[in-house]
Amino acid sequence: MAKQEAESTNSLSIFWLKKHDYLNKNYYSRSGGITWTYGGSGRKNSINFSVIKRDCGTAYESAYIELRYTITDNFTGEKTDVNYKVPLTTTRCHYGGLRYWFLCPLSRGGRYCGKRVGVIYGNAGEYFGCRKCANIAYEAQMRGGRFRGGSVTFSDIERLEKEIKRYYYNGRPTRKYKRLMRMNNKLTRDFMLINARFMRRRHR
């Protein structure tokens, strides 16, 4: 099956949820929605969601995002309502705070995926899932990886965090810690660029 480009696929990111304050530690439940509009055809897709957190601040703390949307069969026009939960998990950042992740709710080859990811995609039949389960390829990869060298992923940042033994030396950030901060800034800029591209498509 041919892969679909991530840039033209419905997606939901931790960055977007955090930017719009859905992961604020002071909220136990927040609801909202998102609509994707694509240029040319003017096609629109939308979902509603609720971010739920339980037992916050305890050893039993848990969180998930509940997705709600309607699927329309392209051939029959039949509509199906979909409602399911995607687990959320956290890792501690060495420079303070928590980073949230989705746990992919899909299965591959009969085995639950559960991969920890920062973005889930809506090209997996009825459900959102990780890039591999949704059979997604980024635009740069589909063009031979021309821009791949300059990208930063959540996995890159997590690997570097594990390598860092000391964050300050003589009151100054260590070389690896400064590199980590640069990578975090780069990842934020990349997400902002992707968001800007979607906004341009919406206003064409």
Secondary structure as UniProt FT lines:
FT   STRAND          4..5
FT   HELIX           6..8
FT   STRAND          11..13
FT   HELIX           14..19
FT   TURN            20..23
FT   TURN            25..26
FT   STRAND          29..37
FT   TURN            39..41
FT   STRAND          44..54
FT   TURN            56..57
FT   TURN            59..60
FT   STRAND          62..72
FT   TURN            74..76
FT   STRAND          79..92
FT   TURN            94..95
FT   STRAND          98..103
FT   STRAND          107..108
FT   TURN            109..110
FT   STRAND          111..112
FT   STRAND          116..117
FT   STRAND          119..124
FT   TURN            125..126
FT   STRAND          127..129
FT   TURN            131..135
FT   STRAND          136..137
FT   HELIX           139..142
FT   TURN            143..144
FT   TURN            146..147
FT   HELIX           148..150
FT   HELIX           154..163
FT   STRAND          168..169
FT   TURN            170..171
FT   STRAND          172..173
FT   HELIX           175..202
//
